[in-house]
Amino acid sequence: MRAKSCHQVIRSLWLICQNMVKVGIAICYDIRFPELAMVAARKDAFLLLYPGAFNLTTGEKHWELQARARAMDNQVYTGVCSPARDMKADYNAWGHSMVVDPMAAMIDQLDENEGIVYADLSNDRIEETRKGIPIYTQRRFDVYPDVAAGKVKIGT
């Protein structure tokens, strides 16, 4: 049996699904825009993934904070992956790849060195989070627009 797969491009957001699991992928700078993450989550992304390389200034201040915020805002898993830090290189990446759960708890995090982040991700955790804090049924689209309502131009 052939595995079901699909992909969708929404400007700078890629939605990839494989075997009924949908992953939203965007570049590292896009983690600063909660609306982009919300579009992915409202289109059933299970995991938001941001490959990137924050520098030593913004990395220390914003890398973990942004990852945890996007996970909490959307009640999905969030992963950020970065090159290891090389102080001899022209650009010094922060490192600290990590995976955060839907309640913004750190599942696993590296330091600035090369390594692999391991995490068991469960849809049950997403459902448990959404049951405890039901933001998906309590959004106020009478007060603000639904950014995922289909007014976003879809292209390839």
Secondary structure as UniProt FT lines:
FT   STRAND          5..10
FT   TURN            11..12
FT   STRAND          13..18
FT   TURN            19..20
FT   STRAND          21..25
FT   HELIX           28..32
FT   HELIX           34..42
FT   TURN            43..44
FT   STRAND          47..51
FT   HELIX           56..58
FT   HELIX           59..63
FT   HELIX           64..74
FT   STRAND          77..81
FT   TURN            87..88
FT   STRAND          98..100
FT   TURN            102..103
FT   STRAND          106..109
FT   HELIX           123..132
FT   HELIX           135..138
FT   TURN            141..143
FT   TURN            147..148
//
